[in-house]
Amino acid sequence: MHYLMFYEFAPDYLERRAPLRREHLQLAWDAQARGEIMLAGALADPPDRGVLLFQCDSPEVPRRFAEADPYVKHGLVARYEIRPWTTVVGEQAFTPVRPEA
């Protein structure tokens, strides 16, 4: 199953992230190495949100990630939301739906 996790950054996120960025990125790359995170990053223009794509069996996986994330622990993330994503198109779609020929 795919899950999207949306981070809503605090207004001063960019000014406060430097001391926490290495730990945050290490956590994310470790989750990627375990096959949990497929893609992750901040939205640009404006950099007010982040999006993380998880591939896992339960929303507990992204929830545990968020609870361990220094950005969340230190208030750089004002709130986060985890949503199941029904993927239907693409090689990695969990429930591919193809038009009838």
FINU-556321 format. One line per field, with one value per residue (C-alpha): x negated, z, y negated; residue number from 1; residue in three letters. Coordinates in steps of 0.5 Angstrom, whole numbers. Example, Ala and Ser with C-alpha at 12.3 -4.5 7.8 and 13.67 -1.06 7.14 Angstrom:
<recs>
x	-25|-27
z	16|14
y	9|2
num	1|2
residu	ALA|SER
</recs>
This chain:
<recs>
x	0|-2|-1|-3|-5|-4|-8|-6|-12|-12|-13|-20|-22|-28|-31|-31|-32|-40|-42|-37|-37|-43|-39|-32|-36|-39|-32|-29|-35|-35|-27|-29|-34|-29|-24|-19|-20|-20|-21|-21|-22|-20|-15|-18|-15|-14|-17|-12|-10|-14|-11|-13|-11|-11|-11|-8|-3|0|0|-4|-10|-10|-7|-13|-17|-14|-14|-22|-23|-27|-23|-17|-20|-22|-16|-19|-13|-7|-2|-3|3|2|7|7|6|10|5|8|3|-5|-9|-9|-2|1|8|7|13|12|17|21|18
z	0|-1|4|3|9|9|13|14|16|22|19|21|19|14|19|24|20|20|26|25|18|18|23|19|13|16|19|12|8|13|12|5|6|9|3|7|4|-4|-5|0|0|1|-4|-7|-8|-3|2|6|6|5|2|4|0|4|1|7|10|15|17|23|19|17|24|27|23|24|32|31|26|30|25|29|36|35|32|25|23|25|24|19|16|13|8|4|-3|-8|-14|-20|-26|-26|-26|-18|-17|-12|-15|-23|-27|-34|-39|-43|-50
y	0|-7|-13|-20|-24|-32|-36|-43|-47|-53|-60|-60|-53|-55|-59|-54|-47|-48|-44|-39|-38|-32|-28|-29|-27|-21|-19|-19|-16|-10|-9|-9|-4|1|0|-5|-11|-12|-19|-25|-33|-40|-43|-50|-57|-57|-52|-51|-44|-37|-31|-24|-18|-11|-4|0|4|-1|-8|-6|-6|-14|-16|-13|-16|-23|-22|-20|-26|-32|-37|-34|-34|-41|-44|-46|-42|-45|-39|-33|-28|-21|-19|-12|-13|-8|-8|-6|-8|-6|0|-1|-2|3|3|2|1|1|-1|5|6
num	1|2|3|4|5|6|7|8|9|10|11|12|13|14|15|16|17|18|19|20|21|22|23|24|25|26|27|28|29|30|31|32|33|34|35|36|37|38|39|40|41|42|43|44|45|46|47|48|49|50|51|52|53|54|55|56|57|58|59|60|61|62|63|64|65|66|67|68|69|70|71|72|73|74|75|76|77|78|79|80|81|82|83|84|85|86|87|88|89|90|91|92|93|94|95|96|97|98|99|100|101
residu	MET|HIS|TYR|LEU|MET|PHE|TYR|GLU|PHE|ALA|PRO|ASP|TYR|LEU|GLU|ARG|ARG|ALA|PRO|LEU|ARG|ARG|GLU|HIS|LEU|GLN|LEU|ALA|TRP|ASP|ALA|GLN|ALA|ARG|GLY|GLU|ILE|MET|LEU|ALA|GLY|ALA|LEU|ALA|ASP|PRO|PRO|ASP|ARG|GLY|VAL|LEU|LEU|PHE|GLN|CYS|ASP|SER|PRO|GLU|VAL|PRO|ARG|ARG|PHE|ALA|GLU|ALA|ASP|PRO|TYR|VAL|LYS|HIS|GLY|LEU|VAL|ALA|ARG|TYR|GLU|ILE|ARG|PRO|TRP|THR|THR|VAL|VAL|GLY|GLU|GLN|ALA|PHE|THR|PRO|VAL|ARG|PRO|GLU|ALA
</recs>
